[in-house]
Amino acid sequence: MTNVLVLGANGKIAKLATAQLLAESDAHLTLFLRNAKRLASAASDRVKVVDGDASKPTDLQAAMGGIDVVYANLAGHNIEAEAQAVVSAMDAAGVKRLVWISTLGIYDEVPGAYGKWNHQMLDGGYLETYSAAAKVIESSDLDYTLIRPAWLSNKDEVNYETTQKGEAFKGTEVSRKSIADLVNKLVADPSQAIRASLGVNKPNTDGDKPSWY
């Protein structure tokens, strides 16, 4: 049995990952979010719902007792501060394994016209903050996996491939359900992709921008 702390548990990918973990594993989950009432109905003998602020190490550390894997599905302008708080809390609690959702383009790894479009869409506060947060994670001594999804869709499909840090990003889109599936695989076998940064895309979706733009 694995104990998983889900940060940002009300997010779309986090909800999909939670449902899959409950269906396909015996994991016990702690769902961490602001205003825990939003997920109060999810509580069960395998699910604990806690209220907390992911930018506060004390809130995070209080939720980390007995935790084996931290899965962070955080977002917002303060994500660098949240990354610092997560690293600090995990160090203090002695928890090593972290799965961190980031975004494509943090290493300027998206080639061609799509890379230029991605910069136009994400520069000016978003890409910069996600890049800074990734640097905090990568500078830590944690056993992390960074996940860099392509542009996200709500398609009901699991179909993805990965690239490594240092490789050119492939494809333009991927389903949230695919990212949730990758999170579940990493929880099921936490020895995979240690201190790795994975680009994730749907195969054969190369182009200048995602299909819905």
Secondary structure, DSSP 8 states (H G I E B T S, - for coil): --EEEEETTTSHHHHHHHHHHHHH---EEEEEESSGGGGGGG-SSSEEEEE--TT-HHHHHHT-TT-SEEEE---STTHHHHHHHHHHHHHHHT--EEEEE--TTTTS---HHHHHHHHHHHTTTHHHHHHHHHHHHHTSSSEEEEEEE-EEE--S----EEEETTS----SEEEHHHHHHHHHHHHH-TTTTTTEEEEEE-TT--SSS-TT-
